[in-house]
Amino acid sequence: MKTHMIAAAALLLGGGIASAEPVAYTLDASHSQILFSYNHLGFSTTYGMFSGFEGDIQFDKEDPAASSVNVAFPVRAMMTGWEARFAHFMSEDFFGAGEDEMVTFTSTGIEVTGEATAKITGDLTLNGVTKPVVLDAALNQSGEHPMAGKEWAGFDATTTLVRSDYGLGKFAPYVSDEVEVMISVEAMKAE
């Protein structure tokens, strides 16, 4: 669920930063979330979340393609809202996750598609499998943060993952193989 933290790469769309070289930004862990959802047996849509993660962005306003995004967080940071579901996800049916199992995303390319939109391609490593992922990202706002007094930016992004691609396909197709991922992040100019 790359996710996503990955949306921070939408920063590459510009807005409010005057620089000819990459500028470092860090994700605001308190305002960055990755939500995921899947269909459960046709009866309901079930949701989960990752929050509190950190990541780095190197943003080059003059040449967005030279920018980059890197995010990593433990799979055990997953929140399901139900302890038994979390335990099942961490079991051998799905992740079989040890304490150090990480989810990572590293951008490999950015295609600006509009004034405030981009397609961000990157390598997502989930459950020990690395696959390319494309995020549809949008810059929500950038500028000086009214409380922090420094440059800030916020973005949303979406993608769809096929869980069987990552060795997580148990119970498919009854539990949907496709997982919808929604990302919303804030990032601040690094000190």
C-alpha positions in Angstrom: 0.0 0.0 0.0 2.4 2.1 -1.2 1.4 3.6 -1.2 1.6 5.6 -0.8 3.4 8.4 1.0 4.0 8.3 -2.7 1.6 11.1 -3.3 4.2 13.5 -1.9 5.8 13.2 -5.2 3.0 15.4 -6.5 5.1 18.2 -5.0 7.0 17.9 -8.2 4.1 19.8 -9.8 5.5 23.1 -8.4 3.9 25.9 -6.7 5.5 28.4 -4.4 9.1 27.2 -4.5 11.7 29.3 -6.2 14.7 27.0 -6.8 16.8 25.8 -9.7 18.2 22.8 -7.7 16.4 20.1 -5.9 15.0 21.2 -2.5 14.5 18.6 0.3 11.1 18.1 1.8 9.9 15.7 4.5 6.5 14.2 5.0 4.5 15.5 8.0 3.9 12.2 9.7 0.9 13.6 11.6 -1.0 14.6 8.5 -0.1 11.8 6.0 -2.3 8.7 5.5 -2.7 5.9 3.1 -6.2 4.4 3.0 -6.9 1.1 1.3 -10.2 -0.7 0.6 -11.4 -3.9 -0.9 -14.7 -5.7 -1.5 -15.5 -8.4 1.1 -17.5 -11.3 -0.4 -19.8 -8.7 -2.2 -21.3 -7.8 1.2 -19.2 -4.8 2.2 -16.3 -2.6 1.5 -13.6 -3.0 4.1 -11.0 -0.3 4.9 -7.6 -0.1 6.5 -5.0 2.6 6.9 -1.3 3.4 7.3 -0.5 6.6 9.2 2.4 8.2 11.0 5.0 7.3 8.3 7.9 9.4 7.1 9.5 10.0 3.7 11.8 12.3 1.7 11.3 14.3 -1.4 13.9 16.0 -3.5 12.0 18.6 -5.6 13.5 20.4 -8.6 11.0 23.0 -9.8 12.9 23.7 -13.0 13.2 20.1 -14.0 10.5 18.0 -12.2 11.8 14.8 -13.8 15.0 15.2 -11.8 13.0 15.1 -8.6 12.6 12.0 -6.4 10.5 10.5 -3.6 11.4 7.7 -1.1 9.1 6.3 1.5 9.4 3.3 3.9 7.3 2.1 6.8 6.7 -1.2 8.6 3.8 -3.3 7.4 2.9 -3.7 11.1 1.9 0.0 11.1 -1.3 -1.1 9.4 -4.5 -0.2 11.2 -7.6 -2.3 10.5 -9.9 -1.3 13.2 -10.2 -4.8 14.4 -7.5 -6.7 16.2 -8.4 -10.1 14.8 -8.3 -8.8 11.2 -4.8 -7.3 11.9 -3.6 -10.7 13.3 -5.0 -12.5 10.2 -3.2 -10.0 7.9 0.1 -10.6 9.7 -0.4 -14.4 9.6 1.0 -16.8 6.9 -2.3 -16.4 5.0 -1.1 -12.9 4.0 2.1 -11.2 5.1 3.5 -13.6 7.7 5.2 -10.4 8.7 8.2 -10.3 11.0 9.0 -7.2 13.1 11.2 -5.8 10.3 8.9 -6.3 7.3 8.9 -3.0 5.4 6.8 -1.4 2.7 8.8 0.9 0.4 8.2 3.2 -2.5 10.9 4.7 -4.7 10.0 7.0 -7.6 11.4 6.3 -11.0 9.7 8.9 -13.1 7.3 11.7 -13.2 5.0 12.8 -16.0 3.3 16.1 -15.5 -0.2 15.8 -16.9 -1.7 19.2 -16.0 -1.3 22.4 -14.0 -1.7 20.5 -10.7 -1.6 16.8 -11.7 1.0 14.2 -12.5 1.5 10.5 -13.0 4.2 9.3 -10.7 5.8 6.0 -11.5 7.8 4.1 -8.9 8.9 0.8 -7.5 6.6 -0.5 -4.7 8.0 -3.3 -2.5 5.3 -5.1 -0.6 5.5 -8.5 1.0 9.0 -8.9 -0.4 7.9 -8.4 -4.0 8.8 -5.3 -6.0 6.6 -4.1 -8.9 6.2 -0.8 -10.8 3.2 1.3 -9.7 1.7 4.5 -11.2 0.0 7.0 -9.0 -2.5 9.6 -10.2 -1.5 12.6 -8.1 -2.8 16.1 -7.5 -1.3 19.0 -5.8 -3.9 20.4 -3.3 -2.0 23.5 -2.2 1.5 24.8 -1.6 2.8 27.9 0.2 3.7 29.1 3.6 2.1 27.1 6.4 0.1 29.5 8.6 1.3 28.0 11.9 4.7 26.6 11.0 5.8 29.7 9.1 7.6 27.8 6.4 7.0 26.2 3.0 4.5 23.4 3.0 2.6 21.4 0.4 -0.3 18.9 0.4 -1.3 16.3 -2.2 -3.7 13.5 -2.9 -3.1 10.4 -5.1 -4.8 7.2 -6.0 -3.9 3.8 -7.5 -5.2 0.3 -7.7 -3.0 -2.6 -6.6 -3.6 -6.3 -7.4 -2.8 -8.1 -4.2 -2.0 -11.4 -5.9 0.8 -9.6 -7.7 2.4 -9.4 -4.2 1.7 -12.9 -3.1 -1.3 -11.7 -1.0 -4.1 -13.2 -3.1 -5.7 -15.5 -0.5 -9.5 -15.9 -0.9 -9.5 -14.1 -4.3 -11.8 -13.6 -6.1 -14.3 -13.8 -3.2 -12.4 -11.1 -1.4 -11.5 -8.8 -4.3 -8.0 -9.1 -5.7 -8.0 -5.4 -6.5 -7.3 -3.0 -3.6 -8.1 0.7 -4.1 -5.5 3.0 -2.5 -6.0 6.6 -1.6 -3.2 8.7 -0.3 -3.2 12.2 1.3 0.0 13.8 2.5 1.5 17.0 3.7 5.2 17.8 3.3 7.4 20.5 4.8 10.6 22.1 3.5 13.4 20.4 5.4 15.5 22.3 7.8 
